[in-house]
Amino acid sequence: MPQTLSATSMVTPCGFSPHLHSSGEQGGLIFQDGNLSSASLDALIQHLIPTTDYYPEKAYIFTFLLSSRLFIEPHELLARVCHQCIEQQRLDEPVLDKARVRKFGPKLLQLLAEWTETFPYDFQEEKMVGHLKDMIRRIAPCDEAYWKRMNQLLQALNQKLATLSHGQEGLVKISPTVSDKLVSFKTKPPPSIQREILSVCSDPYTLAQQLTHVELERLSHIGPEEFVQAFVHKDSLDSTKSCFSEQNKTNNLEAYVKWFNRLCYLVATEICMPAKKKQRAQVIEFFIDVARECFNIGNFNSLMAIISGMNMSPVSRLKKTWSKVKTAKFFILEHQMDPTGNFYNYRTALRGAAHRSLTAHSNREKIVIPFFSLLIKDIYFLNEGCANRLPNGHVNFEKFLELAKQVGEFITWKQVECPFEQDPNITHYLHTAPIFTEDGLYLASYESESPENQVEKERWKSLRQQVIQYMLNMCSSSIRISTLIILHKKNQIKKEKKMRKKTKMQANNKKKGENR
């Protein structure tokens, strides 16, 4: 198992405080050192269901709802929960035991409320909402307050889903990379990519704030279930059916990874773009200051993206440019994000930021944005390093408790409201400014500082040939288009001449007839 952060006491915002049990089996659940370690899927489902005198721990609800989708789809799980509730509480009888239902009803409503609040994306399916409404209709005749609670629950769910949907639509789509062929030799960049970051924002602290705004906005759309769905495999007990056939949705998670990659390439593009060495050095120093401010804020994802962009080969090879840069601050930041010891320095800094967040008195101090790729890597190795099921067929719940701690901590961090006011011009530039692909970066880099060895010379020659061929193709296309336009105009002129000649002949014939 990879090195991971010490779990805080927060698996969910509601808290993580499991009751201690002695080791052994209780009701089909296997406990080890006071923690639930394994059980059959049926026993775990039964443990989720409230009764008149029992309600599952919040940590268990979060952990099981997060991990259960590896074995059963959410709508099937809710259907089973509802069916067992109906049987256990005899909700299908003509005359209900109102006293019993009044004890059971609030607990059922609480379970459904926690489910809709923590995993709202599950309820995008009509089946889920249908099961929810059916259950509440069965208990509502026993207490009028249940109708009101149902309406409040559904209203909150619809509002949350609408907010998430609107937020996703409102996010500026990331622009594709600029064609490598747009780099022209020994000339200024074309007008379409001439704008630069320093003309949009020259204050490092402001840019760090806006990067944090973008990060938190994008993180807010990632549901906890996406971390599990990213690693869905077939259940070992069912070799014919994927456990998550229609629900394997990780769009928000994937979009966030694309944002990180874009920021890396944006930094590299901004550095390679200027024609003069002094300007390139100025851009590098600016991004070093931005990265330092990101570190101070607790925005480790943007920090790593900026460092990664500056360490890309097309940037790092610009030795003449780097000789003009004060690199002491950069080396300090690199040291903080050094991958040695499984990112020991970064993990130490992250623990410090997490502790600050727990004792914070303001949203500014609560900000913790982890290096996302490493978080995904940790979860991946946790998933790969431990089996979902034990040899006896039991669900390995001990594994999912650890998974829930990691995901739950992240969910707490992503719910922090950004304290910085958004600057639409800057955030729009961050999302839409054209960037070069890797070949484009190398070409721009070679144009700034000539190749130093044979390998670089060969690559530069190859890239130049590609550009020349592209320009020739563009010229050929332009010639073909121009030819078509000319031919079209000639045809139009011929038609107009014929029409004028015909009109003139008709007028002459009419005049001759009148003279006769």
C-alpha positions in Angstrom: 0.0 0.0 0.0 1.4 3.4 -0.9 2.3 6.1 1.6 -0.9 8.0 2.4 -1.9 10.9 4.6 -2.9 10.3 8.1 -6.7 10.3 8.1 -8.3 13.1 9.9 -11.4 12.5 12.0 -13.4 13.7 9.0 -14.6 11.0 6.5 -17.5 13.3 5.7 -18.3 16.8 6.8 -20.6 15.1 9.4 -17.6 13.4 11.0 -16.1 9.9 11.5 -16.7 8.4 14.8 -17.2 4.6 14.5 -18.5 2.7 17.6 -16.0 0.2 18.8 -16.9 -3.5 18.6 -15.0 -6.4 20.0 -13.3 -8.7 17.4 -15.5 -11.5 16.0 -18.7 -11.9 14.1 -21.9 -9.9 14.9 -25.0 -10.3 12.7 -22.9 -11.5 9.7 -20.4 -8.6 10.1 -16.8 -9.5 10.9 -15.0 -7.1 13.3 -11.3 -6.8 13.8 -9.7 -4.6 16.5 -13.0 -2.8 16.9 -13.5 -2.0 13.2 -15.7 -3.6 10.6 -13.3 -5.6 8.4 -15.6 -7.8 6.1 -19.0 -9.1 5.5 -21.3 -10.4 2.8 -22.9 -7.9 0.5 -26.3 -8.9 2.0 -25.1 -8.3 5.5 -23.7 -4.9 4.6 -27.0 -3.9 3.0 -28.9 -5.0 6.0 -26.5 -3.0 8.2 -27.4 0.1 6.2 -31.2 -0.1 6.9 -32.5 1.8 9.9 -35.1 0.3 12.2 -37.2 1.7 15.1 -34.3 1.5 17.5 -31.2 1.5 15.1 -29.6 4.0 12.8 -26.3 3.3 11.0 -23.2 5.4 11.8 -22.6 8.3 9.4 -19.1 6.9 8.6 -20.6 3.6 7.6 -23.3 5.2 5.4 -20.6 7.2 3.5 -18.2 4.3 3.2 -20.8 1.8 2.0 -22.6 4.1 -0.4 -19.2 5.0 -1.9 -18.0 1.5 -2.3 -21.2 -0.5 -2.9 -21.3 0.7 -6.6 -18.5 -1.7 -7.2 -20.9 -4.6 -6.5 -24.4 -3.3 -7.2 -25.8 -0.3 -9.1 -27.3 2.5 -6.9 -30.8 2.1 -8.2 -30.7 -1.7 -7.4 -29.3 -1.0 -3.9 -32.0 1.5 -3.2 -34.6 -0.9 -4.5 -33.4 -3.6 -2.1 -33.2 -1.1 0.8 -36.8 -0.1 0.2 -38.0 -3.7 -0.2 -36.5 -4.7 3.1 -37.9 -1.7 4.8 -41.3 -2.5 3.6 -41.0 -6.1 4.8 -39.5 -5.3 8.2 -41.8 -2.5 9.0 -44.9 -4.2 7.4 -45.5 -1.1 5.3 -47.6 -3.1 2.7 -50.3 -3.9 5.2 -53.7 -2.2 4.8 -53.5 -0.8 8.4 -50.2 0.6 9.4 -48.8 0.5 13.0 -48.5 4.3 13.3 -46.6 4.2 16.5 -44.0 2.0 14.9 -43.8 4.0 11.7 -43.4 7.3 13.7 -40.3 5.8 15.3 -39.0 4.4 12.0 -40.0 7.3 9.6 -37.6 10.0 10.7 -34.6 7.6 10.5 -35.6 6.5 7.0 -35.9 10.2 5.9 -32.5 10.9 7.5 -30.9 8.1 5.5 -32.4 9.3 2.2 -31.4 12.9 3.0 -27.8 11.8 3.6 -27.8 9.8 0.4 -29.2 12.7 -1.7 -26.9 15.2 -0.1 -23.6 13.3 -0.5 -24.3 11.4 -3.8 -26.7 13.6 -5.7 -25.6 12.4 -9.1 -27.1 9.0 -8.2 -30.5 10.6 -8.3 -30.2 11.8 -11.9 -31.9 8.4 -12.7 -35.7 8.4 -12.6 -35.6 5.0 -11.0 -33.9 6.4 -8.0 -36.3 9.2 -7.5 -39.2 6.8 -8.1 -38.0 4.5 -5.2 -37.6 7.5 -3.0 -41.1 8.8 -3.6 -42.6 5.4 -3.2 -41.1 4.9 0.3 -42.2 8.3 1.6 -45.7 7.8 0.3 -45.9 4.6 2.3 -45.0 6.3 5.6 -46.6 9.7 5.0 -50.2 8.7 6.0 -48.9 8.2 9.6 -47.7 11.8 9.9 -48.5 14.8 7.8 -45.0 16.2 8.5 -43.5 13.4 6.3 -45.1 15.0 3.2 -43.5 18.3 4.0 -40.1 16.6 4.7 -40.4 14.8 1.3 -41.1 18.0 -0.5 -38.1 19.7 1.2 -35.9 16.7 0.4 -36.9 16.6 -3.3 -36.6 20.4 -3.6 -33.1 20.4 -2.1 -32.1 17.5 -4.4 -33.4 19.3 -7.5 -31.8 22.5 -6.5 -28.4 20.8 -6.0 -28.6 18.9 -9.3 -29.6 22.1 -11.1 -26.7 24.0 -9.5 -24.3 21.3 -10.5 -25.6 21.1 -14.0 -25.6 24.9 -14.4 -22.1 25.1 -13.0 -20.9 22.5 -15.5 -22.5 24.3 -18.4 -21.1 27.6 -17.2 -17.5 26.4 -17.0 -15.5 27.8 -19.9 -14.5 24.9 -22.2 -10.8 24.4 -22.5 -9.5 25.5 -25.9 -7.6 22.9 -28.0 -3.9 23.4 -28.6 -2.8 25.8 -31.2 -1.5 24.2 -34.4 2.2 23.8 -34.3 2.4 25.3 -37.7 1.4 28.8 -36.4 5.0 29.4 -35.3 6.7 31.4 -38.0 10.4 31.7 -38.4 12.2 34.8 -37.0 8.9 36.6 -36.9 6.4 37.7 -34.3 3.6 35.3 -33.4 0.4 35.7 -35.5 -2.3 38.1 -34.1 -4.4 35.1 -32.9 -1.8 34.2 -30.3 0.0 37.5 -29.7 -1.7 38.2 -26.4 0.3 37.2 -23.3 -0.4 36.5 -19.7 1.4 39.6 -18.4 -0.9 41.9 -20.5 -3.9 40.3 -18.7 -2.5 40.0 -15.2 0.9 41.3 -14.0 0.4 40.6 -10.3 1.5 37.1 -9.2 -0.8 37.1 -6.1 -3.8 38.0 -8.2 -3.1 35.3 -10.7 -2.6 32.7 -7.9 -6.0 33.8 -6.4 -7.7 33.3 -9.8 -6.0 29.9 -10.3 -7.4 28.9 -6.9 -10.8 30.2 -8.0 -10.7 28.0 -11.1 -9.4 25.0 -9.1 -12.2 25.1 -6.5 -14.9 25.7 -9.2 -13.8 22.7 -11.1 -13.4 20.6 -8.0 -16.9 21.4 -6.8 -18.4 19.3 -9.6 -16.5 16.1 -8.8 -18.7 13.6 -6.9 -17.1 11.2 -4.4 -18.3 8.3 -6.5 -16.1 9.3 -9.4 -13.0 8.1 -7.5 -14.5 4.6 -7.3 -16.0 4.6 -10.8 -12.6 5.5 -12.3 -11.3 2.0 -11.3 -14.4 -0.1 -11.9 -13.6 -3.7 -12.8 -15.9 -6.7 -13.2 -17.0 -8.2 -10.0 -15.2 -11.5 -9.5 -18.5 -13.2 -8.6 -20.1 -12.2 -11.9 -18.0 -12.8 -14.9 -20.6 -11.7 -17.4 -21.7 -8.3 -16.3 -19.8 -5.1 -15.4 -20.8 -3.9 -11.9 -21.4 -0.4 -13.3 -22.7 -0.8 -16.8 -24.4 2.6 -17.2 -23.0 4.6 -14.2 -19.3 4.6 -15.1 -19.2 8.4 -15.3 -16.0 10.2 -14.5 -16.5 13.3 -16.7 -15.8 15.8 -14.0 -12.7 14.0 -12.8 -11.3 13.7 -16.3 -12.1 17.4 -17.0 -10.1 18.3 -13.9 -7.1 16.3 -15.1 -7.3 18.0 -18.5 -7.3 21.4 -16.7 -4.0 20.5 -15.0 -2.4 19.5 -18.3 -3.6 22.7 -19.9 -2.1 24.8 -17.2 1.3 23.0 -17.7 1.3 23.7 -21.4 0.0 27.3 -20.9 3.0 28.1 -18.7 5.4 26.5 -21.2 3.7 28.4 -24.1 3.9 31.7 -22.3 7.6 31.2 -21.6 8.6 30.1 -25.1 6.5 32.7 -27.0 8.4 35.9 -26.4 11.1 36.6 -29.1 13.5 38.3 -26.7 15.5 36.6 -24.0 14.8 39.3 -21.4 11.1 38.9 -21.9 11.2 35.1 -21.5 13.2 35.5 -18.3 10.6 38.0 -17.0 7.8 35.5 -17.7 9.7 32.7 -15.9 10.2 34.9 -12.8 6.6 35.9 -12.9 5.4 32.3 -12.8 7.9 31.5 -10.0 6.2 34.2 -7.9 2.8 32.8 -8.9 3.8 29.3 -7.8 5.1 30.6 -4.5 1.8 32.4 -3.8 -0.1 29.2 -4.7 2.0 27.3 -2.2 1.2 29.9 0.5 -2.5 29.7 -0.3 -2.5 25.9 -0.2 -3.2 25.4 -3.9 -0.7 22.6 -4.5 -2.4 21.5 -7.8 -1.7 24.8 -9.6 1.8 24.9 -8.0 2.7 21.5 -9.4 1.3 22.4 -12.8 3.4 25.6 -13.0 6.5 23.7 -11.9 5.8 20.9 -14.4 5.4 23.5 -17.2 8.7 25.2 -16.4 10.4 21.8 -16.3 9.2 20.7 -19.7 12.2 20.1 -22.0 11.4 23.0 -24.5 11.6 25.4 -21.5 14.4 23.8 -19.5 16.7 23.8 -22.5 16.6 27.6 -22.8 19.9 28.0 -20.9 20.6 31.6 -22.0 17.2 32.6 -20.8 17.5 30.8 -17.4 20.9 32.5 -16.9 19.0 35.8 -16.6 16.6 34.3 -14.0 17.0 34.5 -10.2 16.4 30.8 -9.6 16.8 30.5 -5.8 13.0 30.7 -5.2 12.4 28.2 -8.0 14.7 25.6 -6.4 12.9 26.0 -3.1 9.6 25.2 -4.7 11.1 22.3 -6.7 12.4 20.9 -3.4 8.9 21.1 -1.9 7.4 19.1 -4.8 10.4 16.7 -5.1 9.1 13.2 -5.9 11.8 11.6 -3.8 10.5 9.4 -0.9 7.1 9.2 -2.5 6.7 13.0 -2.4 7.7 13.2 1.2 8.2 16.9 1.3 4.9 17.6 -0.5 3.0 15.3 1.8 4.5 17.0 4.9 3.4 20.4 3.5 0.0 19.0 2.7 -0.4 17.7 6.3 0.5 21.2 7.5 -2.1 22.8 5.2 -4.7 20.2 6.3 -4.1 20.9 10.0 -4.4 24.7 9.3 -7.7 24.0 7.6 -9.1 22.1 10.6 -8.3 25.0 13.0 -9.1 27.8 10.5 -11.2 30.8 11.3 -11.7 31.9 7.7 -12.2 30.3 4.3 -8.8 31.7 3.3 -7.2 29.5 5.9 -9.3 26.5 5.0 -8.1 26.2 1.4 -6.4 22.8 0.7 -6.1 21.8 -3.0 -4.0 18.7 -3.2 -1.8 17.7 -6.1 -4.6 15.8 -7.9 -2.7 13.3 -10.0 -0.9 12.0 -6.9 -4.2 11.7 -5.0 -5.5 9.6 -7.9 -2.3 7.6 -7.9 -2.7 6.9 -4.2 -6.3 5.8 -4.7 -5.3 3.7 -7.7 -2.7 1.8 -5.8 -5.0 1.3 -2.8 -7.5 -0.2 -5.2 -5.0 -2.4 -7.0 -3.1 -3.4 -3.8 -6.1 -4.8 -2.0 -8.8 -7.1 -3.3 -12.5 -6.0 -3.3 -13.5 -9.4 -2.1 -11.9 -11.9 0.2 -11.5 -15.6 -0.7 -14.7 -16.5 1.2 -16.6 -14.0 -1.0 -17.0 -11.4 1.7 -16.6 -7.7 0.8 -13.2 -6.4 2.0 -14.7 -3.5 4.0 -11.3 -2.7 5.6 -10.1 -1.6 2.2 -13.1 0.6 1.7 -12.7 2.3 5.1 -9.3 3.5 4.0 -10.6 4.6 0.6 -13.5 6.5 2.3 -11.0 8.3 4.6 -9.0 9.5 1.6 -12.0 10.5 -0.5 -13.9 11.9 2.4 -11.0 14.2 3.3 -10.8 15.5 -0.3 -14.6 16.0 -0.3 -14.2 18.2 2.8 -11.5 20.3 1.1 -13.4 20.8 -2.2 -16.5 22.2 -0.3 -14.6 25.2 0.8 -16.1 28.4 -0.6 -13.5 30.4 -2.5 -12.8 33.7 -0.6 -11.3 35.4 -3.7 -13.5 37.5 -6.0 -13.4 36.2 -9.5 -11.9 38.3 -12.3 -13.7 37.0 -15.5 -11.0 38.4 -17.8 -8.2 36.5 -16.2 -10.1 33.2 -15.7 -11.4 33.4 -19.3 -7.8 33.8 -20.5 -6.6 30.8 -18.4 -9.3 28.7 -20.1 -9.1 29.9 -23.7 -5.7 31.3 -24.4 -4.2 29.2 -27.3 -1.4 26.9 -26.3 1.2 24.9 -28.3 1.4 21.1 -28.4 4.8 19.5 -27.6 6.1 19.9 -31.2 5.0 23.5 -31.2 6.8 24.2 -28.0 10.0 22.6 -29.3 9.8 24.6 -32.5 9.3 27.9 -30.6 12.1 26.9 -28.3 14.5 26.2 -31.1 13.6 29.5 -32.7 14.4 31.3 -29.5 17.7 29.5 -28.8 19.3 27.4 -31.6 19.8 23.7 -31.2 22.9 22.7 -29.3 23.5 19.1 -30.5 22.8 16.8 -33.5 19.6 15.4 -32.0 18.1 18.9 -31.5 19.3 19.9 -35.0 17.6 16.9 -36.6 14.4 17.6 -34.7 14.4 21.2 -35.6 15.0 20.4 -39.3 12.1 17.9 -39.2 9.8 20.4 -37.6 10.7 23.2 -40.1 10.0 20.8 -43.0 6.6 20.1 -41.5 5.8 23.8 -41.3 7.0 24.4 -44.8 4.9 21.5 -46.1 1.9 22.9 -44.2 2.4 26.3 -45.7 2.7 24.9 -49.2 -0.6 22.9 -48.6 -2.2 26.0 -47.3 -1.0 27.9 -50.4 -2.2 25.2 -52.7 -5.6 25.2 -51.0 -5.7 29.0 -51.3 -4.8 28.8 -55.0 -7.5 26.2 -55.6 -10.1 28.3 -53.7 -9.0 31.4 -55.6 -9.2 29.6 -58.9 -12.8 28.5 -58.1 -13.7 32.0 -57.1 -12.3 33.4 -60.4 -14.1 30.7 -62.5 -17.3 31.4 -60.7 -17.0 35.2 -61.3 -16.2 34.5 -65.0 -19.3 32.4 -65.3 -21.4 35.1 -63.7 -20.0 37.7 -66.1 -20.8 35.5 -69.1 -24.4 35.1 -67.9 -24.8 38.8 -67.3 -23.5 39.6 -70.8 -25.9 37.1 -72.4 -28.8 38.6 -70.5 -27.9 42.1 -71.5 -27.5 41.0 -75.2 -30.8 39.2 -75.1 -32.6 42.2 -73.5 -31.0 44.5 -76.1 -32.1 42.3 -79.0 -35.7 42.2 -77.6 -35.7 46.0 -77.3 -34.5 46.4 -81.0 -37.1 44.0 -82.3 -39.8 45.8 -80.5 -38.6 49.1 -81.9 -38.5 47.8 -85.5 -42.1 46.5 -85.1 -43.3 49.9 -84.0 -41.6 51.6 -86.9 -43.4 49.4 -89.4 
